[in-house]
Amino acid sequence: MKSEIWNPWHGCRKFSEGCKNCYVYRRDGSVGRDASEIRKTSYFYLPRKRDRRGDYKIPPGSEVFACMTSDFFLPEADEWRGECWEMIKERQDLSFFIITKRISRFNECKPADWGEGYPNVAVCCTMENQKRCDERFPVFLELPIKKKFAICEPLLSDIDMSAYLTDEIISVTAGGESGYNARICDFEWILHLREQCVKAGVGFWFKQTGARFKKDGRVYVIKRRYQHSQARKANININKRTTL
C-alpha cells in the first residue's frame, strides 16, 4: 500500500513536553525559518490534484498522513480546515491518518456531518508521558471516531495506560526521540507498553529507538539511519494493527 504525506499547512506552536525538541523546529531553524509561523502550503489541494492523464496524483488505495509538519487541529488553521474535511470526504478511496496532541479540540473542529466518524479517517492521539496519557486518553475514548490509534512518540517516561486500553484502540505505537538533544528512551518503558497491549488484545508497534536508547542499564547513541531498523530487530511488534 502506498503512503503519502499531505501538509496543507506548515508550522506549529509547541504544546506539551513532547514538543521540546520538535523536528519541524529543528529543520526549519537549520535554514533560518521560524517554525512557529503558520502558513498554508502549495500542497493544500493535493488530494484533488490530477496528472496530465486525469488520474489522481494520490492514487486510490493510498494511506495519507495529514499535517506531519503541523497539527490538524491547530487553532491558527481553523479557517482552512473546512476545505480539508471536504477533500477528505470526497476521497473515500483513501485512508487518512490524523496525528494530534490537540485531541481536546476535536469536537469543535469536526465537520458538521461527521456523525459517528468518516470511515476513511483514523485519528491518532499522542501521549508522551503519564501526565498526558491521563489527560488525553479519557477524552479520546469518548469521541465518535471509527478508527483510533494511540501514539507514544517521543516516549519520555514509563506509562501505565492499562485502564484505557479497550477494544476501541486498534494499536499503540511507541518510539524514542530523534535529534542531537534527544531525551532518553528506556527499553523497559517500551516493553511495559507492549505488555499492556498483550493483556488488552491491542496491536503494538515499536517504531524507532530514538537517538539515545537505554537498554539493560546502558545508554546507546544511535544514528538516525539505524533507529528504525534497530527497533525492528527487537522483534516485539504485535501485528494486530490494520496500518500506520
C-alpha positions in Angstrom: 0.0 0.0 0.0 1.4 3.4 -1.0 1.8 6.1 1.7 1.7 9.8 1.0 2.2 12.8 3.2 -0.2 15.8 2.9 0.8 19.0 4.6 -1.9 21.5 3.8 -0.2 24.0 6.2 3.2 24.2 7.8 4.4 25.4 11.1 3.2 24.8 14.7 3.1 26.1 18.2 4.8 24.0 20.9 2.1 22.5 23.1 3.4 20.0 25.6 6.6 18.2 26.8 6.9 16.1 23.6 7.3 19.3 21.6 10.5 20.4 23.3 12.9 19.1 20.6 10.4 19.2 17.7 11.9 18.0 14.4 10.0 20.7 12.5 11.6 23.5 14.6 14.9 21.8 14.2 14.7 21.5 10.4 13.2 25.0 9.9 15.8 26.5 12.2 18.6 25.0 10.1 17.5 27.1 7.1 16.7 30.2 9.2 13.0 29.8 9.2 10.7 30.3 12.2 8.5 27.1 12.6 6.1 28.9 14.8 4.9 30.9 11.8 1.8 29.1 10.4 1.3 29.2 6.6 -0.9 27.5 4.1 1.2 25.4 1.6 1.2 24.8 -2.1 0.2 21.2 -1.3 -3.2 22.3 0.2 -5.3 20.8 -2.6 -3.1 17.7 -3.1 -5.9 15.2 -2.6 -7.8 16.8 -5.6 -4.9 17.2 -7.9 -4.7 15.2 -11.1 -1.9 14.4 -13.5 -1.9 15.1 -17.3 -3.9 11.9 -17.9 -6.5 13.0 -15.5 -5.6 10.5 -12.8 -5.3 11.5 -9.2 -1.8 12.3 -8.1 -2.5 10.4 -4.9 -3.7 7.0 -6.3 -6.8 5.2 -4.9 -5.9 2.9 -2.0 -3.2 5.0 -0.6 -2.6 5.9 3.0 -2.4 9.7 3.5 -0.7 11.1 6.6 -2.1 14.6 7.2 -0.2 17.6 8.8 3.1 15.9 9.6 4.7 19.4 9.9 1.9 20.8 12.0 -1.2 19.7 13.8 -4.5 19.2 12.0 -6.4 20.8 15.0 -4.1 23.8 15.4 -6.3 26.9 16.2 -4.4 29.0 13.7 -5.6 26.7 10.9 -9.3 26.9 11.8 -10.2 28.9 8.7 -8.6 26.3 6.4 -9.7 23.1 8.0 -13.2 23.1 6.5 -11.9 22.7 2.9 -9.6 19.9 4.1 -12.6 18.0 5.5 -14.4 18.4 2.2 -11.4 16.9 0.3 -11.2 14.0 2.9 -14.9 13.2 2.4 -14.5 13.4 -1.4 -11.6 10.9 -1.4 -13.3 7.9 0.2 -10.8 5.8 -1.8 -8.0 7.0 0.5 -7.3 6.2 4.2 -6.4 9.4 6.1 -4.4 9.4 9.3 -4.6 12.5 11.6 -2.0 12.5 14.4 -2.6 15.1 17.1 -1.7 16.3 20.5 -4.8 18.6 20.5 -7.4 15.9 20.9 -9.3 18.2 23.2 -10.2 20.4 20.2 -11.7 17.5 18.2 -15.4 18.2 18.8 -15.1 21.9 17.9 -13.1 21.1 14.8 -15.0 18.1 13.3 -17.3 18.7 10.3 -21.0 19.1 10.7 -21.8 15.8 9.0 -19.2 13.8 11.0 -21.8 11.7 12.8 -20.0 8.6 14.3 -17.0 9.3 12.1 -15.9 9.2 8.5 -15.0 5.5 7.6 -11.8 6.6 5.8 -10.3 8.6 8.7 -8.2 7.3 11.6 -7.3 9.6 14.4 -4.1 9.0 16.4 -3.8 10.6 19.8 -0.3 11.3 21.1 0.7 10.9 24.7 4.4 11.2 25.6 4.3 10.7 29.4 1.9 9.6 32.1 0.5 13.1 32.6 -0.5 13.5 29.0 -1.8 9.9 28.9 -4.2 10.6 31.9 -5.2 14.0 30.4 -5.8 12.9 26.8 -6.9 9.3 26.8 -10.2 9.7 28.6 -11.1 12.5 26.2 -10.1 10.3 23.2 -12.2 7.3 24.3 -15.3 9.5 24.5 -15.0 10.8 20.9 -17.0 9.4 17.9 -14.1 8.1 15.8 -14.3 4.9 13.9 -10.5 4.1 13.9 -8.4 5.1 17.0 -4.7 4.7 17.5 -2.5 5.8 20.4 0.9 7.2 19.8 3.7 7.4 22.4 6.3 9.1 20.5 8.6 10.5 21.7 8.2 8.3 24.7 9.6 10.3 27.6 8.6 8.1 30.6 7.1 4.9 31.7 3.3 4.9 31.0 0.5 2.9 32.5 -2.4 3.1 30.1 -3.9 -0.2 31.1 -7.1 1.5 32.3 -7.7 3.0 28.9 -6.9 0.1 26.5 -10.3 -1.0 25.3 -11.2 -2.7 22.0 -11.8 0.8 20.6 -8.0 1.2 20.3 -6.5 -0.6 17.2 -2.9 -0.2 18.1 -0.3 1.6 20.2 2.8 3.0 18.5 5.9 3.8 20.6 9.3 5.2 19.9 12.2 7.4 21.1 13.1 10.9 20.2 15.5 11.8 17.4 18.0 14.7 17.1 21.1 15.9 18.9 19.3 16.9 22.0 17.2 13.8 22.2 16.0 12.6 25.6 16.5 9.0 26.7 14.0 6.3 25.7 14.2 3.3 28.0 13.6 -0.1 26.5 11.8 -1.1 29.8 9.2 1.6 29.1 8.7 0.1 25.6 8.3 -3.4 27.0 5.9 -2.3 29.6 3.6 -0.7 27.0 3.8 -3.9 25.0 2.8 -6.0 28.0 -0.3 -3.8 28.5 -1.2 -4.2 24.8 -0.8 -8.0 25.0 -3.2 -8.2 28.0 -5.7 -5.9 26.3 -5.5 -7.6 22.9 -4.4 -4.4 21.2 -1.8 -4.1 18.5 1.7 -2.8 19.3 4.4 -1.2 17.1 7.9 -0.3 18.3 8.6 2.2 15.6 12.1 3.6 16.4 14.7 3.6 19.2 15.4 7.3 19.1 18.9 8.8 19.3 19.5 7.9 22.9 18.3 4.4 23.8 18.7 2.8 27.2 18.8 -1.0 27.5 20.0 -3.1 30.3 21.3 -0.1 32.2 23.4 1.2 29.3 22.6 4.2 27.1 23.3 3.8 23.4 23.7 6.7 21.0 22.1 5.5 17.7 22.5 7.3 14.4 19.3 8.3 12.7 19.6 5.9 9.8 19.6 2.9 12.2 16.9 3.9 14.6 14.0 2.2 12.7 16.0 -0.9 11.8 17.2 -1.4 15.4 13.6 -1.2 16.6 12.6 -3.9 14.0 15.4 -6.2 15.3 13.8 -6.2 18.7 11.0 -8.3 17.1 8.4 -7.3 19.6 5.6 -5.9 17.4 2.1 -7.3 17.7 0.6 -7.4 14.3 -3.0 -6.6 15.1 -2.8 -3.1 13.8 -4.5 -2.5 10.5 -2.0 0.0 9.3 0.1 3.0 10.4 
